[in-house]
Amino acid sequence: MDVRRLQRARWLALVAVLALMLAACGGDDDETPDESETTQGAEQTETEPEGTPGEDVSFDLRLGTVLPLTGDLAAFGPSINEAVSVAIDVINGTLEEEGIEGISVELVASEDSQTQQGPGVEAATKLVQSDDVDVVIGAMASNVTIPIAESVTVPNDVVLISPTSTSPAVTDLDDNNLVYRILSSDDLQGVALGDAVIEAFGEGATVNVGARNDAFGTALKDLFEARFTELGGEVGESLTWNPDAATFDTEAQQLASGDPDGWVIIDFPETFAQFAPSLVRAGSWDPGRTFMTEAMRNADTLNDIGADALSGLRGTAPTSEDAPARAPFDELFTEQAPDQDLTGFEGSSFDATILAFLAAIQAGSSEPAAIAENLASVSGPGGDKYTFENLGDAVTALLNGEEIDYEGAWGPIDFDENGDPGSAVYEVWQFEDGEITTLTTFTFGQE
């Protein structure tokens, strides 16, 4: 029941009690109350001021992050973590502007996953068991997100929203409806990457494929190879490597061997920084004929490895290009976090935070199960569209019992029954002259 109807029901119940009391008191006079007076009283009660919408809704929403402040994805983690703080500032500012009391949102702690399973699980355990958070935002890498979900958040009935984990295995988790993500599954990126490589090298082309041996690398490698061969391509060398290996000379020699038309390499920045010199020494590898993925879409990282050595490198990546609130978010983030680089992925954690808040508003509770029950509703079609720029209107609509459709800085989101976004935009990017540019974009699912 929405708050307005609840208040009205309470008033009507009070009227009924008063009417019974008056009838009992007037029995000795054998007088029948004037029907018109009773009706008039009821009508007046119905038009009594109902107060501020949602005045009975009260909760404290406690959030925590597990993101890579160090390790393989440290080029992205700090700014993605900062975007959570920016979102909370927007939320609390909105509550103050709207005069809504009794609701608060707090970032309890930000923990470093180190882009590793062990530290990630330890960090999530602290947030859940010591800090008593309702929602964990994290992790970035799928091989960290999955064990956090399986061993920490799901067993403890806490919501987990990953900004960037893309492994298909996340979809299949036995998660009791508690795990969500903002970026789409690599089921789509496998198609995007296969299409892009065929477009670049032509039907019948041969490519050598290498990937880091983890949930992200091996899954995307298999998906790419399936799509590429379906389109008429051939896979030459196909290998994986341990990202923690001391050296990569043997793997680099195998990957560079033969005479392929091109290469596909699926890796993280810190590992590829060690792998790339081995490839260069192999002699026959050509970055201008190599495709990578979103983890390497960072100009600072590529410049640090070597702009000349990597010139012409291309790749695919999910993108928030043309997302409903991308441009105003970029402006807001640059203003609020001037010391952080804008990598393009910050909208993912920003949206995760706003959506958790909106789901709690609709539920009237910060209980994790209640938030999980409402995430799909506030993110998907069925109500008027709102962005963070008119967040106050979205909150008022929810408190009035209306449906909303949040349109994000990353994209429309539209969570499906598995907690995956219902649409995705991908780009083909290129690194040249020390900068990254977008060559083309294409969309899967809803616009």
N, C-alpha and C positions, 0 to 999 in steps of 0.2 A: 504494500500500500504506500502511495506517495505521501509526503508530509502534509500537504494541503488537505487531502481527503481525511487523513488521520485527525488533524485539528478540527475539521468540521464534524467528524463523527463524535469527537469528545464533547463539543458544544451541544450537539443534538441530544446526546445521552444526558447531559446536565439538565437540559430543558425538560426531558421526560421525567427525571427524578423530581424536579421542582413541581411539575404539573401533578404528579401523584401526591406530593405533600400537601399542595393546596386543596386538592380534592378531598383528602382525608380531613383536613382542618375545617372544611366548609360543610361537612356532612350534617352537622347539627342544625344548620339553617335550611336544609333541603333546597339549596340554591344550585342551579346548574350554571357552571361558568359560561360566560358569553363566548360562543364558538368563534366569533369574529376576533375577539381579543386573543384567544389562544392561537389562532392562525397568524394573527399579526405578530404575536410574540415570536413564533417560529420563524416567520419571514425575517424579522429583525435579527434573530440569531444567525441566520444564514448569511447576512450581509455584514456581520461583525468583522472588524479588521482581523486578518489572519496572521499578521506578523511577518517577519522576514522569512522568505522561502528557505526551508532547510534548517530552521533555527534549532531543531531537535537533533540534527546530525552533528556528531562530535567524535573525533578520533585523532590519534597521533600516528602518522605513517612514518615508519623507520626504514630507511634504505641503507644499503651498504654496497660497495663496489669491490670486485676482484678483477683487476685489469693489469696488463703488463707494463708496469712502470720501469722494469728492466727486462733484459732478455731479448729473444728474437724479434718481438713485436714492439719494442720500446720506442720505435720511431712513431708509433701511433697511440700507445697507451696513455701517456700523460694528457694529451689534448682530448681524447675520448673521455677520460676521467673528469677533466675540467668541464666538459659539456654537461655532465650530471649536475655539477654545482650551479651552472648557469640556469639549467631548467628549474632547480629548486628555488633559485632567486626569483624567477618568473612566477612560479606557483605562489610563493609566499607574498610576493608583491601584489598579485592578483587578489588573494584572500583579503589583504589589507585594504586594497582599493574598493572592493565590494562590501566591505564592512562585515565580513563573515568571520565569526569567532568560534572557538571550540575545535578548530581544525588546524593541524600543524603538520608540516612535512620536514623531515630532518635527514641529512646525510650523516649517519652515525660514524662511519669510518670508511676510509679508502685503503684497500689492501693490495699488495703487489703479488701478482701471480707468478712473476718471473718467467712467464710463458712456459711454465713447467707444471706437470701434474701434481707432484708432491707439495710444493709451496702453494699451489692454487687450492688444493683440497684443505690444507692447513688454514689458509686465510679464510676460506668459506666457513670452516668449522668455527673459527673465532667469531665471525659475524653472526652466525646462527645461535651458537650455544652461549656465548659470553655477551654479545651486544644485542641479542634479541631482536634482530631485524625481521621485517615482514617480507621484504623483497631484496634479492641480490641482483645487482646489475653486473653481468659478467658470464663467462670470461670472453676473451676475444678468440683464442685458438680453440678449435673443436676438441682437440685432444686434452684440453684442460676443462672445458665446459662439461663434457660428458661424464668424467669421474666426479666432478663437483655435484652434478645432478644425481648421479646414481648413489653416491655415498654420503652426501650431506643434505642437500636441499629437499629432495623428494622424500627421503625417510623422515625428515623433520617437518614436512608439510609447509615448506617455505617456497614462495614463487621465485623462479629464476628466469631472468630475461637476458639473453645474450645479445649484445649489439651486433656482433660480426661473425659468429660461428656459422659455417656453411656446410659442414659435413652432412650428407644424407642420413647418417646414423642418428642425428639429433631428432629427426622426424619420428623415428621408430622407437624412441625411448619409452619405457613403461613408466610414465611420469605422473599419472593421476591428474592430468590437465594442469600441471604446475610449471612446465617449461615452455618458454616462448623465445622467438628470435626475430630480429628486425631485418637482417639481410636474408635473402632467399637461399634455399638449398642449392648445392652444387649440381643437383640434377639439371638445373637450368644452365649453370655456367659450363658444364660439360658440353651441352649443345652449342652454347655461344662460342666457346673456344674451338670446337670442331668446325663450326661454320666459318669462323674467321681464318683458320689455318687453310681450309680448302679454298677460300676466296683468295688467299695470298699466294698459294703455291699450285693450285689447280688440282683437278681430279686425277688420280693416279700418282700423286706425289708421295714421296717417302719421307717420313720424319722420324728422328730419334727422340725418345721420350724418357725423361728422368724426373724423379720426384723424391722428396723427403719421405721417409717411412713413418708416417703417423696417420691419424684419422683424416686429416685434411688432404695430405699429399696422395696417399694411395687411392682414396676414394675418387678424387678428381682425376687422377691419372687413368683409372679404369673407365670412368665416364667419358673422358675425352677420347680414349682409344676406341670405345664402342661407337661413338658418333662419327669419328673420323673415318673409320673403316666402313661404316654404313654409307658414307657419302662417296666412297670409292678411293679413299686414301690407304696407304700402306704404312705400317709401323715397322721400322728397322730395329734398332736397339731399344730395349725397354727395361729400365732398371730403377731400383730405389736405393737410397742410402741412409745410413744412420746419421741423423743430424748432430749427434754428439761425437762423431768420429774425430780422431786427432788429425787425420789428413784425408784428402779426397782425390789424390792423384790417380789411383786405380779406377775409380768410378768416372772421373773426368775423361780419362783415356778411352774408356768404353763408350761413353756418351758421344765423344767427338769422332769415333771411328766410322769407317765406311764413307760413303759419299752421298749423304742424305740431301734432300732439297731444303730441309730446315730442321729446327729443333723446337721442342716444347719442354720447358723446365718449370717445375712446380716446387717452390722453396720459399723460405722466409729470409728476411734481410740479413740477419746475423750469420746464418749458415751460408748463404750465397756469397757473402763477402769473403768467406774462406774458400768456397768452391770455385768462384770465378777465376782467380789466378791460375788454378790448376787447368781450367778450360783454355785459358789463353796460352799456357805453356804447351797444351796439346797440339796447337798449331793450325788445325783445320776448322776450328769452331768459328762461326760468324754471328755476332750479336744481331746484325741486320737481318738475319734469317731466323731469328729466335723469338718465340712467344713465351710470355710468363703470365702471371695472374695478379690479382689485386694486392697481394702481400708485398709485391715489389713496386707498387705504384707510388713511389715516394722519391721526388727529385733529389732531396738532400741525401738520402741513402745511396742512390745511384751515383751521385756526384762524388760521394765519399769513397765508393768502390773504385770509380774511375770513369769520368765522362767520356773520354776518348775510347776506352776499352769497351764501353757498352753502347756506343752511339748506334742508333737505329733500332735498338731493342723495342719490341712491341709486346702487347699483352691485352688480356681482357680483364674487366673488373665490373662488379655491380656498381652502380652510380646513382646518385640522387639528382642527376641533371634534370632540370625542369620539374622537380618535386614541388608540390603546392606551396611549401614554405621555405624552400632552400635559400632563396636570395635574402629575405629578411633575417633568416637565421644566421647566415654567414656574416651579415652586417652586425647583428647582435653579438655573436661570438667574438668577432674581431674587436668590438668595443669593450666587452666585458672581460676578455682574456687576451690582452694585447701581447703577453709574453709567450703565448702558445702558438705553435704553427697550425694553420688551418689545412689539414690533410685531405678533407673532403668526406671523411667518415664520421665526423663528430655528431652529425644529425642522428645517427643510429642510437647513441646513448641518450641524447636529448629526448628523442621520441619515446624511448623505453621508460624514462622517468615520468614524462607527462602522461603517458598512457596508464602507468601504475596509479598515479594520482586520480585520474579521471575514473578509472575502474573503482577505486575506493569511494569516490564521491557517489557514483551510481549505486554502489552497494550500501553506502552509509556506514562503512566499516573498513578498518585497515586489516582485518583478519585475512591472512593469505588466501584461504579457500574462497572467501567472498571476492577478493580482487581477481583471482583466476577465473571465477565464474562470470565476470563482467568485462574482461579484457577484449574478447572478440566483439562484444556489443558496442563498446565505445569506439572501436577502431574501424568498424565496418559500415556498409550501407544500411540505410533504414531511417536515418534522421538527417537533420540539417548538417551541413559541413562547417567545421570550425578549425582554425589553425591556432597556434600559440598566440597570435596577435589579437585574437578576440577570445582568449581563454575565459575571461570573466563571463561572457555570454554563454559559453559552453557549460560552465559550472552552474549558472542560474538555470539553464535549461534542464540539466540533470536534477537539480534540487526541486524543480517543478514537475518531475516525473516524465520529462520528454526524452526522446532518443537523440543521440548525436552521432556524427561520423567525423572523427578526428583525422585531419589531413596533415601529414607530418613534414618535418624538415628533411627527413630521408625519403619519404614517399607516402602513398595512401595507406600503406600497411595492410589493412583488411585481413586480420588473422583468420586462418581457416581452422578446421577442427583439430589439427595437429599442432597449432601454435605457430605455424609458418605464415609468412606474409603471402597474400593472394596475388601479388603482381611483382614484377621486377623489371628494371631497366639496366642494360649492360652497355658498356662502351668498349671500343678498341682504342687503346692508347699507344702513344709512341714517345720514346725518350730520344731527344736529339738536341744538340747544342746546349746541353745542361738543363733542359726543360722538358716537361711532359705536356703533350697536347692530346686532345681527343680527336680521333680520326672519324669515328662514326658511332652512333648509338642505335640500339634496337630494344624493343619492349616485348616482354612476355606477360600474358594475362591482361588484367584490366588496366586501362589508362589511368 
